[in-house]
Every structure is written in C-alpha cells, then in structure tokens.
Amino acid sequence: MSVLDSVRERSLFHPQNKRLVKYLIVGVMGIAINQGVFLLTVDIVPYVIAGLLGSAVSIFANYIMNDSWTWRENGTAGFGQWLWRAVKYGATRVVGVGIGLVSLFVFVELIGIEPAISNILRIGVGVIWGFGASEKWVWASEDSSLSFEKIKQMLSLSGEGKRE
C-alpha cells in the first residue's frame, strides 16, 4: 500500500468513513437545536429545565436525522422497528451522559485537567461512545441478539402456555 493510499484510507471523506462524517454533521446540528431550544425557553423556565428540554429535543431530532440519513440503509421498515431503534438510541444516550460525567470527573479530579478543557475531552468520549453504540447496537443488523424481531420472538415464546 502506498503512502497516498494510506492517507486516503484515513481520510474522513473516504467512503469507509462516510458514516462517521454524517454522524458528526448530525451532532453539530444537534448542538444548534439544543442551544436554540435552551435560548427560547431559558427566560420562561428555570435554566436546568431549559437545558433538559434542549437535550430532549436535540436527542429526538438527532435520532430522526441519524435514522433517515446516517444509518439509512440499516433501518428496517415499520413503526415497531423504528420505535425499537428509538428506545435503544435513547438508552445509549442516557448511558452516554453517565459516561460523560464520569469522564469529566476523572479528567478534572484525578488527572488535574482544567474543567473547560475536560469538558471538551468529555464530549470527545461521548462522541466515541455514541457512534460505537449506534453502529454496533442501535442500527445493528437483524441478526443482532437484541434486534426487534428477536425480542418480539422471545416475548411471544415466553407468553406461550400462560394463556388459557
């Protein structure tokens, strides 16, 4: 492999990395939505509630954009599958908040990095977690152990014999 091929493979615009670029673009739009909702509501409700509203709206918007654009080819048709992916996406975001807060604490308290820089590092950790969780679980193939169809099948099997 030539040096040029190696550089091309590592480029964010290489087809192999196209999904990551889309994910990052959606993330930037999510930040804008989050901030917009925050600014529209902060004078009406307490700032913590405004922050929560901004986060909730941006998470939902990011899910819709990621489902219809970033992982478009992985999304199975049907409302049930769409809803199952939404639940998984929301769950990964809740876990991501926890991972981010622990990362922030570690960067500031244990490593001694300034809080503002630590927050940027925390966001980086969150991006890595969010992309990995989305790629490997939220939009995983139907062969995945936690796919919508497998969960539906497990629930129907556990319900057999109980009805009379």
C-alpha positions as CSV (number, residue, x, y, z in Angstrom):
1,M,0.0,0.0,0.0
2,S,1.4,3.4,-1.0
3,V,1.6,6.4,1.4
4,L,-1.2,8.0,-0.7
5,D,-3.5,5.0,-0.3
6,S,-2.8,5.0,3.4
7,V,-3.7,8.7,3.7
8,R,-6.8,8.2,1.6
9,E,-7.9,5.4,3.8
10,R,-7.6,7.5,6.9
11,S,-9.4,10.5,5.3
12,L,-12.8,11.3,6.8
13,F,-14.1,11.6,3.3
14,H,-13.2,8.0,2.4
15,P,-16.4,6.0,1.7
16,Q,-15.5,3.7,4.6
17,N,-15.6,6.7,7.0
18,K,-18.6,8.5,5.4
19,R,-20.9,7.4,8.2
20,L,-18.7,8.9,10.8
21,V,-18.7,12.2,8.9
22,K,-22.5,12.1,8.7
23,Y,-22.7,11.3,12.4
24,L,-20.6,14.3,13.2
25,I,-22.7,16.6,11.0
26,V,-25.8,15.4,12.7
27,G,-24.1,16.1,16.1
28,V,-23.3,19.7,15.1
29,M,-26.9,20.2,14.1
30,G,-28.0,18.7,17.4
31,I,-25.9,21.2,19.3
32,A,-27.5,24.0,17.4
33,I,-31.0,22.6,18.1
34,N,-30.1,22.1,21.8
35,Q,-28.8,25.6,22.1
36,G,-31.8,27.1,20.2
37,V,-34.3,25.4,22.5
38,F,-32.3,26.4,25.5
39,L,-32.3,30.1,24.4
40,L,-36.0,30.0,23.6
41,T,-37.0,28.6,26.9
42,V,-34.5,29.9,29.5
43,D,-36.5,33.1,30.2
44,I,-39.7,31.1,30.7
45,V,-38.5,28.1,32.8
46,P,-35.5,27.6,35.2
47,Y,-32.2,27.1,33.3
48,V,-31.9,23.5,34.3
49,I,-35.3,22.7,32.8
50,A,-34.4,24.7,29.7
51,G,-31.2,22.6,29.5
52,L,-33.2,19.4,29.9
53,L,-35.7,20.5,27.2
54,G,-32.9,21.4,24.8
55,S,-31.3,18.0,25.4
56,A,-34.5,16.1,24.9
57,V,-35.5,17.8,21.7
58,S,-31.9,17.5,20.3
59,I,-31.7,13.8,21.1
60,F,-35.0,13.2,19.4
61,A,-34.0,15.3,16.4
62,N,-30.6,13.6,16.2
63,Y,-32.3,10.2,16.2
64,I,-34.6,11.2,13.3
65,M,-31.6,12.5,11.3
66,N,-29.4,9.6,12.1
67,D,-32.2,7.1,11.3
68,S,-33.1,8.7,8.0
69,W,-29.6,9.7,6.8
70,T,-26.6,8.4,8.7
71,W,-27.8,4.8,9.0
72,R,-30.5,4.9,6.4
73,E,-29.5,1.6,4.8
74,N,-29.6,-0.2,8.2
75,G,-33.1,0.9,9.3
76,T,-35.8,-1.7,8.8
77,A,-39.2,-0.5,7.7
78,G,-42.1,-0.5,10.0
79,F,-43.2,1.6,13.0
80,G,-42.3,-1.2,15.5
81,Q,-38.7,-1.4,14.3
82,W,-38.4,2.4,14.2
83,L,-39.7,2.7,17.8
84,W,-37.4,-0.1,19.0
85,R,-34.4,1.8,17.4
86,A,-35.6,5.0,19.1
87,V,-35.7,3.2,22.5
88,K,-32.2,1.8,22.0
89,Y,-30.9,5.2,20.9
90,G,-32.4,6.9,23.9
91,A,-30.9,4.3,26.2
92,T,-27.5,4.7,24.7
93,R,-27.8,8.5,25.2
94,V,-28.7,8.1,28.9
95,V,-25.6,5.8,29.4
96,G,-23.6,8.3,27.4
97,V,-24.5,11.1,29.8
98,G,-23.2,8.8,32.7
99,I,-20.0,8.0,30.9
100,G,-19.5,11.7,30.1
101,L,-20.0,12.7,33.7
102,V,-17.6,10.1,35.0
103,S,-15.1,11.1,32.3
104,L,-15.4,14.8,33.3
105,F,-14.8,13.9,37.0
106,V,-11.7,11.7,36.1
107,F,-10.3,14.4,33.8
108,V,-10.7,17.2,36.4
109,E,-10.3,15.5,39.8
110,L,-7.9,12.6,39.1
111,I,-5.9,13.8,36.2
112,G,-6.0,17.5,37.0
113,I,-7.0,19.0,33.7
114,E,-8.8,22.3,33.7
115,P,-12.7,21.9,33.7
116,A,-13.2,23.7,30.3
117,I,-10.7,21.5,28.6
118,S,-12.0,18.5,30.4
119,N,-15.5,19.2,29.2
120,I,-14.2,19.2,25.6
121,L,-12.5,15.9,26.2
122,R,-15.7,14.6,27.8
123,I,-17.6,15.5,24.6
124,G,-15.0,13.5,22.6
125,V,-15.5,10.5,24.8
126,G,-19.3,10.9,24.3
127,V,-18.9,11.0,20.5
128,I,-16.8,7.8,20.5
129,W,-19.4,6.1,22.8
130,G,-22.4,7.4,20.9
131,F,-21.0,6.4,17.4
132,G,-19.9,3.0,18.6
133,A,-23.2,2.2,20.4
134,S,-25.2,3.4,17.4
135,E,-23.1,1.4,14.9
136,K,-23.0,-1.8,17.0
137,W,-26.4,-1.8,18.7
138,V,-29.0,0.8,17.7
139,W,-28.7,0.2,13.9
140,A,-27.2,-3.3,14.1
141,S,-28.4,-5.9,11.6
142,E,-31.5,-8.1,12.3
143,D,-29.0,-10.9,13.1
144,S,-28.1,-9.0,16.3
145,S,-29.0,-10.7,19.5
146,L,-31.2,-7.7,20.5
147,S,-32.9,-7.0,17.2
148,F,-36.6,-6.1,17.2
149,E,-37.6,-9.4,15.7
150,K,-35.6,-11.5,18.2
151,I,-37.1,-9.6,21.1
152,K,-40.6,-10.0,19.7
153,Q,-39.9,-13.7,19.2
154,M,-38.6,-14.1,22.8
155,L,-41.7,-12.3,24.2
156,S,-44.1,-14.4,22.2
157,L,-42.3,-17.6,23.4
158,S,-42.4,-16.5,27.0
159,G,-46.1,-15.8,26.7
160,E,-47.0,-19.3,25.4
161,G,-48.6,-21.6,27.9
162,K,-49.8,-18.8,30.1
163,R,-53.0,-18.1,28.2
164,E,-55.9,-20.4,28.8
